Amino acid sequence: MSDGSSGAEGSDASDPTAPDSSDTSDPTAPEAPAATDTGPLADIDLAAAAAIPGTWLELSVAADHEAVEAVSEILSRAAPGGTSVEPAFELVEEGLVARVDLARPAMVRAHLPLLDPIAVRDAVGRVERELGHLQAFGLRPIGDLAASLVYEADWANAWKAHFPVLRIGRRIVIRPTWRRHRRQPDDVVLALDPGMAFGTGLHPTTRLCLAALESLADRGLLGGGASDDGGTPDGGPARVLDVGSGSGILSIAAALLGAREVLAVDVDPIAVEATAANARRNRLARVIRAREGSAPSGEGPFDVVLANLIASLLITLADGLVEDLRPGGTLLASGVLENREAAVVEAFEVRGLVVVERWTEGDWVALEVRRPA
Ligand code: SAH
């Protein structure tokens, strides 16, 4: 993580092949020389860094829970590869396990390819201004914009440091495969290698779904309990469909919490592969089947349908999701920003479904929706 990369900054500046920063004193250059920079780029020689292939500029801002989405949106305008949000953790279980701490600010990061130093400098300036406007709107305070250099060569393993063993809800533990965890009696431990696919447990929408799944399990809706409302017809283990499975995190949680059979579909072949590999890691290859696809899956009906997508997709796919759900079954619809909730609710209500429960974290909402029997 940033420890490793920032350590490399100073030494690489002395790279003899790197042009000296005094290059920017070119009289034709309209911009002020780098040395006069204040703010996030003050200590960074962009021209020198750009001369080293595979160098990226990492921008980071600490943002309060409520400001995360807005800050993320601003950073993403400068970073085509998108942003990542690392929530603050509190350590529990003698410091061995983390739990997301929503009371402390999260770290929003974006990476800009460092090819054209002038363009990067402009982009950083824009980000700074837009963050300034955001503050002026009276949102909760956000931290200063910080910048550091990251080298691709260090990156392959560096990202792993961002993933602790994570406890979610009461029983669910996400264990990155390269970490160890001492299991507590009730723990439901998911071993996960997120790789390139979405779904690490760090994103609020994934956490909401996991909390909701735990609640379904507690009410016997995934099987193994009485379930006259929303569960399986006979109270036996549920058949579950996971639409947009990403890393497979929800499929694995559903299987560990009692589901008998899980079909995981995703339009992204990388996600399908990640889901299959993670299912094997958890010895669930016989329970979870992953394939390319979407809703309707053509293999319904399912007792429970999980859909952690985004509002517009939930609305577009509503017919298919309902088709996949048996009467009396439960749909978890997540990935909904609060200002889109009404539209999503309407999409399901016009199809005869009923919202029975709602989970929120920051701006995000997950809905438990029932198809009447
Ligand atoms: N279920 C995981 C990942 C959610 S991210 C979690 O909860 O963390 C959303 C996933 O939906 C991505 O992997 C994306 O590839 C997939 N996706 C996007 N559009 C889709 C569609 N139309 N049908 C099915 N999956 C889709």
Residues whose N, C-alpha, C, O or C-beta is under 5 A from the ligand:
A	BS01	SAH	F198 G199 T200 T206 V243 G244 S245 G246 S247 I249 L250 V265 D266 V267 D268 A271 G293 S294 A295 N308 L309
